[in-house]
Amino acid sequence: MPKIEIKEPTLNGQAFIIKYAERHTYYLRVSRGNKKYTNISLSTSDIQQAHKNALTAYVKVEIGRAHV
């Protein structure tokens, strides 16, 4: 399991922006409950841009859940 190097709350605590050690891209981490998470790439290595991309990524995750 890759080690989480950076973890910042975003979207009023609904998700976290994380960065794994030895990776350059930030990811959005959304809890699915019971210690399960969905991680989606935010396609940036800039933390400011990651926060901007978070809402779009979160909506994609939630829409995906609605269709399951």
N, C-alpha and C positions, 0 to 999 in steps of 0.2 A: 504494500500500500504506500503510495507516495506521501511524503510528509508535507503538511500544510505549513507554508512559510508565512503567509499573510492572510488574515481573516478580518474583514470589516463588515459590520451590519449595513444593510441598505434597504430601501423600500419600507421604511418604518418598522424594521425588524422582521419583515416577512421572509427575508433571504439574506445571504451573505455573499460578499465578493471575496473569493479566495485565490491564492496563487500557490502553486505547488513548487517545492524546491526543485531546482534544475529545469524548470519550464519557464517560458517567457510570457505566456498568455494568461490572462485572468479568466476565472470561471464564476458563474453564478451558481450558488449552492442553495437548493430549495429542499426543505424537509418534507418527506412523504410520511413521516411518523415512524415509530418503532425503530429509530436509529437508521432509517433508510433515507437516501438523498438522491435527488436528480441534479447532476452537474451539467451545465451547458456553457460552451465556450462563448466568451464575450468578444472574441476576435480582436483583442487589443493588448498591448503591453503597457499601456498608460492607465494609471489608476483613475484619473479624472474621466477619461473616455469610458472606462469600465462602468463607472457610476451612471453615465449617460445611457449606455447600452443596456443596463440592467432591466429597465421596464419592458423593453421590447422582448428581451429573452424570457422574462417572467411570464408575459402574456402567452408566449409560445408554449411554455411548460404547462400553464393552466388550461389552454385550449386542448393540448394533447391529453390531459387528464379527463377532460369532459367527453372525449371521444372513446374512452376505454370502457 
